[in-house]
Amino acid sequence: MMSRTVLLPNADHPITIEPTRGRVVVQIDGRVVADSHDSRTLREASYPPVQYLPIADVDQSVLRRSETTSYCPYKGDASYYNIETSDGTTLGDVIWTYETPYPAVADIAGRVAFYADRVEITVPAYVGAPELPS
């Protein structure tokens, strides 16, 4: 097997992971496929933030493991899932997961992320924030 470069997050390529405040809901064509109060927000360099939800919070009946894999030198080997919609359509590689991520990003183990341009992800405003006067 070919050796792979492993990179650690640093000042030039920061990665932070923190609990998401509130509930994250993922929908496809109006159907809820994931609903979590235990999501993590991963922020990496200049990329948009990504929600990583426990795989247990995804509707298992729609998940179909894909043959697709990829590699990130900061996070490790990723595998993918397809989603089967209610009309039987398969949406390929909508979800990715790092099942055994590198130690620097261990908080995303057992979690999955959805491509934000392929599903509707609702991340609520900070729960408990003071009400703004109207």
C-alpha positions, -999 to 999 in steps of 0.1 A, spaced: 0 0 0 12 35 -8 21 56 21 -1 87 27 8 121 38 -7 129 72 -10 166 80 -19 182 113 -42 213 116 -21 244 120 -22 282 117 -23 280 78 -50 252 78 -69 254 111 -96 229 120 -119 233 149 -147 210 161 -173 221 186 -208 211 197 -235 226 176 -260 245 198 -295 234 192 -311 209 168 -299 201 132 -324 187 108 -316 174 73 -343 170 47 -345 157 12 -376 167 -8 -394 177 24 -387 144 41 -366 144 73 -337 120 69 -317 131 100 -326 149 132 -300 156 159 -294 174 191 -258 161 192 -242 175 161 -207 189 158 -197 219 137 -164 214 120 -147 245 107 -117 239 83 -96 267 69 -117 288 45 -143 261 38 -179 266 49 -187 250 83 -199 214 81 -223 197 105 -213 162 116 -243 142 130 -242 109 148 -250 82 123 -276 69 148 -295 102 142 -299 94 105 -329 74 92 -313 40 87 -339 29 63 -327 54 36 -289 47 40 -272 26 13 -234 23 16 -215 34 -15 -184 20 -29 -169 55 -31 -139 64 -9 -116 94 -7 -87 106 14 -80 138 33 -45 143 47 -60 161 77 -89 137 85 -81 103 70 -101 79 49 -137 88 41 -164 64 30 -198 74 15 -235 67 17 -262 70 -9 -297 79 1 -328 62 -13 -357 86 -15 -393 78 -9 -400 74 -46 -371 48 -49 -346 72 -65 -310 67 -53 -290 99 -46 -254 89 -49 -227 98 -23 -248 124 -5 -232 116 29 -196 111 39 -180 98 71 -146 93 86 -151 61 105 -116 61 120 -105 98 117 -70 109 126 -66 118 163 -66 156 157 -103 153 145 -113 123 166 -146 141 176 -161 133 141 -157 95 146 -191 78 143 -206 109 126 -217 117 91 -219 149 71 -242 158 42 -234 177 11 -252 210 18 -258 216 -20 -277 183 -22 -299 184 9 -316 210 30 -298 214 63 -315 235 90 -291 247 117 -310 268 141 -299 301 155 -282 298 189 -308 285 213 -310 306 244 -298 338 227 -314 368 241 -345 380 222 -338 411 202 -363 439 208 -387 444 179 
